[in-house]
């Protein structure tokens, strides 16, 4: 039997801890062509997103993808994030949370396992500067 990745389980637990504590969960995400987010908010291949109940709609954190819809300047957007691209999940109010190693999604596995009735993105075309490799190490997020 193959071992399951612990990261999505830890993300779900941290999300639940944030909401149960009355905090607002945020995620920092490394962005490349497999990540579907509003690119105008991406800086240095990273975006920080509020995933609290008031900001995200139909949030799903499964073993491969984080998916939800959110509004940016009044415009509804579908967000698709490979779990491996999450750099951290933390409480906005305290900064408490956990940082993770970025594991880029393999292009071959992009659509190999559709686990939901919704279709996962085939990838979003971004400029070549958005395809830089993730930076190693920890970063303090306040």
Backbone torsions as a table, in degrees:
resi	resn	phi	psi	omega
1	UNK	NA	135.7	179.2
2	UNK	-81.3	148.6	-178.3
3	UNK	-82.6	134.6	178.6
4	UNK	-78.1	148.8	175.8
5	UNK	-69.2	132.1	-179.2
6	UNK	-80.4	-19.5	-173.2
7	UNK	-56.4	-47.7	-179.4
8	UNK	-64.4	-31.6	178.0
9	UNK	-68.3	-41.0	178.3
10	UNK	-67.8	-39.7	177.6
11	UNK	-60.6	-44.7	179.5
12	UNK	-63.6	-39.9	179.2
13	UNK	-66.5	-44.1	178.2
14	UNK	-63.7	-40.0	177.4
15	UNK	-60.1	-46.9	179.9
16	UNK	-63.5	-41.8	177.4
17	UNK	-59.3	-45.3	179.1
18	UNK	-58.9	-50.5	-176.2
19	UNK	-68.4	-39.9	178.1
20	UNK	-64.1	-30.2	-179.8
21	UNK	-84.9	-3.4	-179.3
22	UNK	82.3	15.4	179.6
23	UNK	-95.3	165.8	178.9
24	UNK	-101.6	111.6	-178.9
25	UNK	-74.8	135.2	175.9
26	UNK	-126.9	149.5	174.5
27	UNK	-123.6	139.8	171.6
28	UNK	-101.2	131.1	-171.8
29	UNK	-128.7	135.4	170.2
30	UNK	-81.5	130.1	-173.0
31	UNK	-109.5	130.8	169.5
32	UNK	-142.4	-162.5	-174.9
33	UNK	-67.7	-18.0	177.7
34	UNK	-87.2	-6.8	-177.6
35	UNK	-98.6	127.1	179.2
36	UNK	-108.1	101.0	178.5
37	UNK	-141.1	163.1	175.6
38	UNK	-67.6	111.5	-171.8
39	UNK	-65.2	-22.9	-179.5
40	UNK	-67.4	-13.3	178.8
41	UNK	-104.1	5.3	179.9
42	UNK	-89.5	130.3	177.1
43	UNK	-130.4	126.9	-179.0
44	UNK	52.8	45.4	179.0
45	UNK	60.1	28.9	179.8
46	UNK	-139.5	144.9	173.7
47	UNK	-137.4	143.9	175.1
48	UNK	-112.5	127.0	-174.8
49	UNK	-123.5	138.0	172.1
50	UNK	-78.8	119.5	179.2
51	UNK	-111.5	18.6	176.6
52	UNK	-67.5	163.2	-176.4
53	UNK	-60.3	-30.9	-179.8
54	UNK	-77.8	-17.3	-176.2
55	UNK	-108.9	-25.3	-178.2
56	UNK	-117.5	149.2	-179.4
57	UNK	-122.3	132.5	179.5
58	UNK	57.8	46.3	179.1
59	UNK	-64.9	130.1	175.2
60	UNK	-129.9	126.2	173.2
61	UNK	-117.3	95.1	177.4
62	UNK	-98.3	-169.2	-174.1
63	UNK	-74.8	-12.6	-179.0
64	UNK	-120.5	-34.0	-171.3
65	UNK	-133.8	150.9	165.6
66	UNK	-110.5	126.2	-177.5
67	UNK	-135.1	137.2	173.2
68	UNK	-165.2	170.3	172.0
69	UNK	-115.2	149.0	-178.5
70	UNK	-151.0	163.1	178.7
71	UNK	-106.7	135.0	176.4
72	UNK	-126.6	114.7	-174.7
73	UNK	51.2	41.7	177.4
74	UNK	81.2	-4.4	-177.8
75	UNK	-100.5	123.2	178.7
76	UNK	-71.3	135.8	-179.8
77	UNK	-132.6	140.7	171.2
78	UNK	-90.8	128.1	-177.6
79	UNK	-111.2	129.5	176.2
80	UNK	-130.1	121.8	-177.9
81	UNK	-130.7	122.6	172.1
82	UNK	-63.2	135.2	-178.6
83	UNK	-53.7	-37.4	-179.4
84	UNK	-64.7	-16.1	-178.7
85	UNK	-87.9	-6.0	179.7
86	UNK	-73.9	122.8	179.2
87	UNK	-88.3	-33.9	178.0
88	UNK	-164.5	157.5	169.4
89	UNK	-129.6	129.4	-173.7
90	UNK	-150.2	160.6	175.1
91	UNK	-84.8	125.3	-178.9
92	UNK	-58.6	-39.5	-173.5
93	UNK	-70.1	-33.0	-174.7
94	UNK	-117.5	-18.7	-175.3
95	UNK	80.0	-3.3	179.0
96	UNK	-70.6	143.1	179.2
97	UNK	165.4	-147.7	-177.0
98	UNK	-147.8	141.2	175.4
99	UNK	-98.5	152.3	-177.3
100	UNK	-132.3	157.3	171.3
101	UNK	-75.9	137.8	176.8
102	UNK	-82.1	129.0	177.2
103	UNK	-122.4	101.3	-177.7
104	UNK	-58.6	141.4	177.5
105	UNK	-69.1	132.7	176.1
106	UNK	-73.1	134.0	-179.7
107	UNK	-57.1	-37.2	-177.9
108	UNK	-64.2	-29.8	-177.5
109	UNK	-93.5	6.5	-176.1
110	UNK	-54.8	-42.5	-177.4
111	UNK	-125.4	13.7	-172.8
112	UNK	-71.1	-29.6	-178.1
113	UNK	-127.0	93.5	174.0
114	UNK	-85.3	109.4	-175.7
115	UNK	-99.4	-7.2	-178.8
116	UNK	-126.2	170.9	177.8
117	UNK	-73.4	-19.8	178.1
118	UNK	-84.3	152.3	-178.3
119	UNK	-93.1	137.2	178.7
120	UNK	-80.8	154.3	-177.5
121	UNK	-69.4	147.0	177.1
122	UNK	-80.8	-6.5	-176.9
123	UNK	117.9	147.8	-178.3
124	UNK	-111.7	134.9	-179.5
125	UNK	-74.4	121.9	178.0
126	UNK	-123.9	166.7	177.3
127	UNK	-67.3	162.8	-176.2
128	UNK	-63.8	-26.5	179.3
129	UNK	-68.7	-22.3	179.2
130	UNK	-78.6	-5.6	-176.7
131	UNK	-98.3	14.3	-179.8
132	UNK	-64.9	151.8	179.5
133	UNK	-68.4	150.6	179.4
134	UNK	-65.5	149.8	178.3
135	UNK	-83.2	137.7	179.1
136	UNK	-85.2	153.5	174.3
137	UNK	108.1	174.1	-179.3
138	UNK	-98.5	153.6	179.2
139	UNK	-135.9	133.4	179.0
140	UNK	-79.1	126.4	180.0
141	UNK	-114.5	122.4	-179.1
142	UNK	-113.4	NA	NA
